[in-house]
Amino acid sequence: MKRMIAVLMLAMLSTLAHGQTRIAVASSFESTAEELAEAFFERTDERIVLVAGSSTNMARQVRQGTGFDAFISGDMEHARQVAEDGAGDPESLFVFSIGRLVLLADENPEGDVSDPETMLREESYRALAVPDDRESAYGRAAEQVLDKLFRSRFAVRDTVEATSAGQAFSFMRSGSVDLGFVPLSLVTQEGVDESRYWLIPQDMHDELRHAAIMLEDGSETAQRFLDFIRDDEAAHEIIRNAGYTLPDDDES
């Protein structure tokens, strides 16, 4: 009898898990996605479960068929790969925001802040966090900036590789590095003073386009969530407030 009850409970839990709408999301967009999911829930009473990681890792999991309904990527490349591999619907692929890269400096013990651009150009920092360019679009953008400033990224001293843009920001928060390339969205959401970062000119790196795609057999709830992100003005306001621009916004 107890064994039968246990089997029934496991079956019920499996059914509940299967009924969840799970969306893979790039870690650089995680906190904004959480805000969007909460706003979507208030509007529709439908819950979204977000699973975050680097775009490379999330795309790999998506292609392995790990039960996701949609994919929110930190770049167009990984979303397009998912479509080309047959795991996603190419007709549903769209760009919904443009990210910005910043160079963030830590406060010194006296509470003052050195100019981050000067710190980088003069190499007057202790350690520089750079997201892995194989895992993160922000890492590839950072490497392009270093190539332009130093002719070669490999000429830059004392770099610390982070697995994602989010981890680079965590390194900054922990004090393990005093300079780092991170998304503008993360410093905006943390309320970091503008004096602590250099907004990298957009012509120094490739455009940081965030893309979303529905996956094979994705739920109707996931489709409604992506529609919400793409079309709803309340969602657009959340995205803009987080430090992104929309594809149709005028460039500043």
C-alpha positions, 0 to 999 in steps of 0.5 A, a space after each residue: 500500500 505504501 509503495 503504491 502511494 509513493 508511486 502515485 505521489 511521484 507520478 503527481 509530482 512528475 505531472 506537475 513538473 511537466 506542466 510548468 512553463 520553463 524558459 532558459 535565459 541568459 544570465 546577463 538578462 536574468 534579473 530583468 527576465 524576473 521582473 518581466 515574469 512577475 509583471 506577466 503573472 500579475 497580468 495573466 495569473 500564469 507562472 514562468 519558471 526561469 533557468 539562467 546560465 551563460 547563453 552557450 550553456 543554455 543553448 546546449 541544454 536546449 539542444 539536448 531537449 531538457 524540457 524548456 519551452 522557450 529560450 531567451 539568449 544574450 545574443 542572436 548567434 545562439 538563438 539562431 543555432 537553436 533554430 538551425 538545429 531544429 530545436 526551435 521555431 525559426 519563424 518565432 525568432 526575434 530581437 527584443 533588446 539591445 544591451 550596452 557594455 560598461 567598464 566598472 571600477 571599484 571604490 578605493 579604500 578612501 571611498 574615491 573612484 578612479 576613472 575606469 577608462 584611465 585605469 584600463 588605458 594606464 593599466 593601473 588596476 589590480 585585476 580586470 574581470 573579463 567574461 569568457 568570450 566563448 560563453 558570453 556576447 559581452 565577453 566577445 564585446 570586451 575582447 573587441 574593445 581590448 583589441 582596439 585599445 591594445 592591438 591585442 587582448 593578449 597584451 593586457 595584464 592581470 585579467 580574470 576570466 569569468 564564465 559569464 557577464 553575471 559572474 564578472 559582476 559578482 567578482 566586482 561585488 566581492 572585491 576580488 577584482 577592482 575593474 571589470 567589463 559588465 552589462 549596463 543592465 546590472 549596474 543600472 539595477 544595482 543603482 551604481 553611481 555613473 562615476 564608477 563606470 565607462 559606457 563603452 562606445 557602441 562602435 568599439 564592439 558588435 551590437 549586443 542583440 538579445 533574442 528570443 525563440 520558441 522551442 519545439 512543443 513549447 507551451 502556449 504560456 511561453 508563447 504568450 510570455 514572448 508576445 508580452 516581451 515583444 509587444 507590450 508597452 509595460 514590458 518595454 518600460 521594464 526593459 528600458 529601465 533596466 538599461 537596454 534599448 529596444 530595436 526600434 528606439 533611436 540610437 543615442 
